[in-house]
């Protein structure tokens, strides 16, 4: 006998991964250059040269000790560099003792949910949302409630949110810039959310924490502002990853920031550390703790993603697709050309276009297009998108 829940998770294939695997199979038939795979959010630009240079230098200079254990919460020098980077950019005064280094943003989120969850607790997410939130929240023993999407600008439907927040709400999850829409929450949106959470926390007599999931924080276009959320709502915990900004998804390095001015900060930080211990997320890769902390003010060449998104938005709109302009990340989330986004995604396969149905993100009637591909592939795919649109006329 095995856990029925874990068996279900292990056998339920991700739609995104299924599309990716289908693409590889299809490429063997028609040629890789004839499959237009927009399924996976895998960075397509290389890491900054300083990443490899620092890794090589550290291995040469410190080759014997770099592979040893660090402190469970992360190497103190690396955490200090992370703090200094944020302090320079946002005028804050964080110290290394507010950071817990994790194996990517997924581990950061799991540690936070595990730390905060008490029996009967609920968390709220805003659709469209990263599907694994439900897995992570339920894995911590809590319930995930989803606010339906506001499909014009993909900001927050506050009327729907107000109807769902209740005395059991322990935390609210935001993801800006957003996966799958690329939309950035405006300062006005965040200030209104902060006012509601402050009011509800007082009403229910306990803090409602805001969990800000920020793997795309540095990937923004055309000068779009990404407000620093802890300066807008005090009880904010930040989960971060270097997978996207430094093009290092395979190295799995991120952190949790628990600012000292949040409610019960010392207990929350200790519980995050305890959750990491319980889940086995201790001692993130020591080499890349050093490498990312030395490169944490850098990004990969995000101009490529901006150019790709602009190219696709303009072309798709000309073809009759409805697309909200992304402010960052590297995704588009256009409306499908029929109500059933699963059927639309299947139809797109006839043109060798691999598009992820929006239903899995809590926003049916849309598809996700990952723009983190070669620009040349997008240019060759445009006739396919036009042919797909014309097939509905």
DRENKOLTI-205817 format. One line per field, with one value per residue (C-alpha): residue in three letters; y, x, z. Coordinates in steps of 0.1 Angstrom, whole numbers, padded with zeros to 4 digits, always signed. Layout:
N
residu <- ALA  ...
v <- Y  ...
u <- X  ...
w <- Z  ...
END
This chain:
393
residu <- UNK  UNK  UNK  UNK  UNK  UNK  UNK  UNK  UNK  UNK  UNK  UNK  UNK  UNK  UNK  UNK  UNK  UNK  UNK  UNK  UNK  UNK  UNK  UNK  UNK  UNK  UNK  UNK  UNK  UNK  UNK  UNK  UNK  UNK  UNK  UNK  UNK  UNK  UNK  UNK  UNK  UNK  UNK  UNK  UNK  UNK  UNK  UNK  UNK  UNK  UNK  UNK  UNK  UNK  UNK  UNK  UNK  UNK  UNK  UNK  UNK  UNK  UNK  UNK  UNK  UNK  UNK  UNK  UNK  UNK  UNK  UNK  UNK  UNK  UNK  UNK  UNK  UNK  UNK  UNK  UNK  UNK  UNK  UNK  UNK  UNK  UNK  UNK  UNK  UNK  UNK  UNK  UNK  UNK  UNK  UNK  UNK  UNK  UNK  UNK  UNK  UNK  UNK  UNK  UNK  UNK  UNK  UNK  UNK  UNK  UNK  UNK  UNK  UNK  UNK  UNK  UNK  UNK  UNK  UNK  UNK  UNK  UNK  UNK  UNK  UNK  UNK  UNK  UNK  UNK  UNK  UNK  UNK  UNK  UNK  UNK  UNK  UNK  UNK  UNK  UNK  UNK  UNK  UNK  UNK  UNK  UNK  UNK  UNK  UNK  UNK  UNK  UNK  UNK  UNK  UNK  UNK  UNK  UNK  UNK  UNK  UNK  UNK  UNK  UNK  UNK  UNK  UNK  UNK  UNK  UNK  UNK  UNK  UNK  UNK  UNK  UNK  UNK  UNK  UNK  UNK  UNK  UNK  UNK  UNK  UNK  UNK  UNK  UNK  UNK  UNK  UNK  UNK  UNK  UNK  UNK  UNK  UNK  UNK  UNK  UNK  UNK  UNK  UNK  UNK  UNK  UNK  UNK  UNK  UNK  UNK  UNK  UNK  UNK  UNK  UNK  UNK  UNK  UNK  UNK  UNK  UNK  UNK  UNK  UNK  UNK  UNK  UNK  UNK  UNK  UNK  UNK  UNK  UNK  UNK  UNK  UNK  UNK  UNK  UNK  UNK  UNK  UNK  UNK  UNK  UNK  UNK  UNK  UNK  UNK  UNK  UNK  UNK  UNK  UNK  UNK  UNK  UNK  UNK  UNK  UNK  UNK  UNK  UNK  UNK  UNK  UNK  UNK  UNK  UNK  UNK  UNK  UNK  UNK  UNK  UNK  UNK  UNK  UNK  UNK  UNK  UNK  UNK  UNK  UNK  UNK  UNK  UNK  UNK  UNK  UNK  UNK  UNK  UNK  UNK  UNK  UNK  UNK  UNK  UNK  UNK  UNK  UNK  UNK  UNK  UNK  UNK  UNK  UNK  UNK  UNK  UNK  UNK  UNK  UNK  UNK  UNK  UNK  UNK  UNK  UNK  UNK  UNK  UNK  UNK  UNK  UNK  UNK  UNK  UNK  UNK  UNK  UNK  UNK  UNK  UNK  UNK  UNK  UNK  UNK  UNK  UNK  UNK  UNK  UNK  UNK  UNK  UNK  UNK  UNK  UNK  UNK  UNK  UNK  UNK  UNK  UNK  UNK  UNK  UNK  UNK  UNK  UNK  UNK  UNK  UNK  UNK  UNK  UNK  UNK  UNK  UNK  UNK  UNK  UNK  UNK  UNK  UNK  UNK  UNK  UNK  UNK  UNK  UNK  UNK  UNK  UNK  UNK  UNK  UNK  UNK  UNK  UNK
v <- +0000  +0036  +0070  +0075  +0113  +0108  +0081  +0106  +0133  +0109  +0095  +0127  +0141  +0179  +0192  +0214  +0184  +0163  +0189  +0191  +0153  +0153  +0180  +0158  +0128  +0150  +0164  +0129  +0127  +0161  +0175  +0197  +0228  +0222  +0219  +0253  +0244  +0273  +0250  +0252  +0283  +0274  +0304  +0306  +0331  +0321  +0330  +0361  +0353  +0362  +0331  +0306  +0328  +0329  +0292  +0283  +0307  +0294  +0258  +0266  +0287  +0268  +0234  +0214  +0232  +0246  +0212  +0210  +0216  +0252  +0264  +0250  +0285  +0291  +0305  +0337  +0356  +0346  +0357  +0390  +0396  +0389  +0414  +0441  +0437  +0444  +0472  +0490  +0487  +0494  +0515  +0487  +0476  +0438  +0416  +0380  +0368  +0375  +0351  +0314  +0299  +0273  +0248  +0272  +0291  +0259  +0249  +0284  +0283  +0248  +0260  +0291  +0271  +0245  +0272  +0291  +0263  +0254  +0230  +0246  +0272  +0284  +0303  +0324  +0326  +0348  +0331  +0327  +0311  +0287  +0253  +0239  +0263  +0239  +0210  +0229  +0243  +0210  +0193  +0215  +0205  +0237  +0245  +0266  +0290  +0306  +0340  +0340  +0360  +0395  +0388  +0423  +0435  +0405  +0427  +0416  +0412  +0427  +0420  +0383  +0384  +0402  +0374  +0347  +0360  +0348  +0340  +0309  +0328  +0325  +0339  +0353  +0344  +0369  +0363  +0395  +0396  +0368  +0333  +0328  +0363  +0383  +0410  +0431  +0442  +0479  +0499  +0509  +0472  +0463  +0493  +0483  +0447  +0459  +0480  +0450  +0426  +0452  +0456  +0418  +0410  +0434  +0421  +0384  +0391  +0374  +0384  +0375  +0371  +0380  +0355  +0372  +0347  +0366  +0344  +0369  +0401  +0413  +0404  +0435  +0454  +0491  +0505  +0488  +0493  +0462  +0477  +0462  +0446  +0446  +0484  +0484  +0456  +0450  +0413  +0402  +0371  +0370  +0338  +0342  +0322  +0329  +0304  +0330  +0361  +0344  +0316  +0289  +0267  +0236  +0249  +0253  +0283  +0307  +0321  +0331  +0366  +0370  +0407  +0414  +0438  +0413  +0400  +0372  +0374  +0354  +0325  +0327  +0325  +0296  +0278  +0283  +0267  +0239  +0233  +0231  +0206  +0185  +0186  +0178  +0212  +0219  +0230  +0244  +0238  +0255  +0264  +0282  +0299  +0317  +0321  +0336  +0359  +0373  +0378  +0388  +0423  +0409  +0395  +0375  +0395  +0401  +0423  +0391  +0383  +0419  +0417  +0383  +0394  +0426  +0407  +0382  +0407  +0428  +0399  +0381  +0412  +0418  +0383  +0388  +0373  +0391  +0396  +0415  +0434  +0417  +0439  +0413  +0376  +0357  +0346  +0357  +0346  +0352  +0342  +0309  +0313  +0290  +0287  +0253  +0261  +0223  +0218  +0249  +0236  +0203  +0221  +0241  +0208  +0203  +0233  +0220  +0248  +0237  +0260  +0253  +0254  +0281  +0258  +0244  +0280  +0286  +0307  +0287  +0302  +0312  +0296  +0302  +0310  +0309  +0336  +0324  +0308  +0318  +0349  +0331  +0304  +0329  +0345  +0311  +0303  +0334  +0318  +0289  +0312  +0329  +0296  +0285  +0317  +0314  +0278  +0294  +0317
u <- +0000  +0011  -0003  -0033  -0026  +0010  +0001  -0023  +0003  +0028  +0006  -0013  +0009  +0014  -0003  +0027  +0051  +0027  +0029  +0067  +0070  +0045  +0067  +0098  +0078  +0064  +0099  +0111  +0085  +0084  +0118  +0126  +0125  +0089  +0075  +0067  +0069  +0057  +0049  +0078  +0090  +0127  +0150  +0164  +0191  +0224  +0233  +0256  +0292  +0300  +0280  +0304  +0334  +0326  +0318  +0351  +0371  +0355  +0362  +0398  +0403  +0381  +0377  +0380  +0356  +0330  +0313  +0309  +0277  +0267  +0245  +0210  +0196  +0223  +0258  +0260  +0281  +0257  +0227  +0244  +0250  +0213  +0204  +0228  +0214  +0179  +0190  +0207  +0177  +0148  +0163  +0157  +0178  +0176  +0203  +0214  +0192  +0160  +0169  +0165  +0182  +0162  +0163  +0145  +0112  +0092  +0110  +0106  +0069  +0066  +0086  +0063  +0031  +0045  +0055  +0022  -0004  -0024  -0055  -0083  -0062  -0069  -0048  -0061  -0047  -0058  -0065  -0047  -0022  +0007  -0010  +0015  +0002  -0026  -0002  +0020  -0008  -0026  +0007  +0010  -0025  -0043  -0070  -0065  -0093  -0091  -0104  -0118  -0098  -0105  -0099  -0095  -0063  -0057  -0055  -0075  -0113  -0117  -0154  -0148  -0118  -0138  -0164  -0138  -0115  -0127  -0116  -0098  -0076  -0040  -0024  -0028  -0005  +0005  +0028  +0039  +0051  +0027  +0029  +0010  -0001  +0031  +0010  +0025  +0002  +0000  +0009  -0028  -0038  -0013  -0023  -0060  -0051  -0030  -0059  -0083  -0058  -0051  -0088  -0095  -0065  -0079  -0114  -0104  -0078  -0048  -0024  -0032  +0002  +0009  +0031  +0048  +0061  +0087  +0108  +0102  +0108  +0137  +0121  +0102  +0096  +0095  +0103  +0073  +0074  +0074  +0066  +0085  +0056  +0069  +0069  +0032  +0020  +0039  +0030  +0047  +0069  +0089  +0098  +0124  +0144  +0173  +0161  +0146  +0166  +0200  +0188  +0196  +0165  +0186  +0207  +0177  +0187  +0163  +0153  +0126  +0128  +0110  +0113  +0118  +0089  +0062  +0039  +0056  +0087  +0110  +0084  +0077  +0114  +0120  +0089  +0102  +0135  +0115  +0095  +0127  +0141  +0109  +0107  +0144  +0151  +0183  +0216  +0208  +0237  +0267  +0285  +0255  +0248  +0281  +0277  +0242  +0250  +0280  +0257  +0225  +0225  +0227  +0202  +0204  +0197  +0160  +0158  +0153  +0121  +0108  +0114  +0098  +0067  +0063  +0066  +0040  +0015  +0016  +0013  -0014  -0036  -0033  -0046  -0076  -0064  -0072  -0040  -0033  +0000  +0025  +0046  +0072  +0080  +0081  +0045  +0015  -0020  -0043  -0079  -0086  -0106  -0133  -0147  -0131  -0094  -0085  -0101  -0083  -0050  -0057  -0066  -0033  -0014  -0027  -0005  +0024  +0018  +0021  +0001  -0008  -0046  -0055  -0079  -0049  -0041  -0077  -0086  -0104  -0109  -0072  -0039  -0004  +0024  +0060  +0080  +0113  +0123  +0145  +0131  +0136  +0112  +0086  +0090  +0086  +0056  +0036  +0021  +0010  -0008  -0025  -0036  -0050  -0070  -0082  -0094  -0121  -0134
w <- +0000  -0007  -0001  -0024  -0025  -0035  -0060  -0076  -0078  -0092  -0119  -0129  -0156  -0160  -0191  -0197  -0195  -0216  -0244  -0240  -0244  -0273  -0290  -0288  -0302  -0330  -0338  -0345  -0372  -0389  -0378  -0347  -0368  -0378  -0342  -0325  -0288  -0266  -0237  -0212  -0193  -0198  -0201  -0236  -0230  -0213  -0178  -0175  -0181  -0145  -0134  -0150  -0143  -0106  -0104  -0121  -0099  -0067  -0077  -0084  -0052  -0028  -0044  -0012  +0011  -0013  -0015  +0023  +0043  +0050  +0079  +0075  +0068  +0042  +0042  +0062  +0037  +0008  +0029  +0037  +0000  -0008  +0020  +0007  -0028  -0017  +0006  -0023  -0046  -0022  +0006  +0032  +0061  +0059  +0075  +0067  +0097  +0077  +0048  +0046  +0015  -0003  -0032  -0055  -0052  -0049  -0018  -0005  -0009  +0006  +0036  +0041  +0038  +0061  +0086  +0086  +0084  +0115  +0114  +0095  +0077  +0042  +0016  -0013  -0048  -0077  -0110  -0133  -0109  -0110  -0107  -0082  -0055  -0049  -0045  -0021  +0000  +0003  +0010  +0041  +0053  +0043  +0018  -0014  -0024  -0058  -0068  -0103  -0129  -0140  -0177  -0191  -0174  -0150  -0120  -0089  -0088  -0053  -0050  -0055  -0032  -0004  -0006  -0001  +0026  +0060  +0096  +0084  +0059  +0070  +0038  +0004  -0025  -0052  -0082  -0100  -0127  -0132  -0146  -0170  -0180  -0177  -0160  -0132  -0103  -0102  -0071  -0069  -0069  -0042  -0020  -0022  -0014  +0016  +0029  +0028  +0044  +0072  +0078  +0078  +0100  +0126  +0122  +0127  +0154  +0136  +0108  +0073  +0056  +0021  +0003  -0026  -0051  -0071  -0095  -0124  -0103  -0125  -0159  -0167  -0199  -0210  -0176  -0159  -0121  -0099  -0064  -0035  -0017  +0019  +0017  +0009  +0032  +0064  +0069  +0036  +0032  +0000  -0019  -0046  -0071  -0094  -0120  -0143  -0137  -0140  -0164  -0138  -0135  -0131  -0102  -0079  -0057  -0040  -0006  +0018  +0032  +0066  +0074  +0111  +0112  +0103  +0130  +0150  +0128  +0150  +0153  +0115  +0107  +0131  +0116  +0081  +0092  +0109  +0078  +0057  +0082  +0081  +0043  +0039  +0022  +0041  +0027  -0007  -0032  -0015  -0048  -0061  -0029  -0035  -0072  -0071  -0042  -0062  -0092  -0075  -0090  -0125  -0150  -0182  -0214  -0207  -0239  -0258  -0239  -0243  -0281  -0283  -0264  -0284  -0316  -0307  -0292  -0323  -0347  -0328  -0324  -0361  -0367  -0344  -0311  -0279  -0259  -0228  -0229  -0205  -0182  -0176  -0171  -0205  -0212  -0231  -0222  -0252  -0253  -0272  -0304  -0289  -0254  -0249  -0244  -0243  -0277  -0290  -0277  -0295  -0327  -0325  -0326  -0362  -0370  -0348  -0323  -0287  -0265  -0229  -0220  -0195  -0175  -0156  -0144  -0133  -0163  -0190  -0224  -0226  -0235  -0223  -0248  -0234  -0252  -0239  -0272  -0301  -0319  -0352  -0341  -0333  -0368  -0384  -0362  -0372  -0404  -0382  -0358  -0388  -0403  -0369  -0367  -0403  -0395  -0373  -0400
END
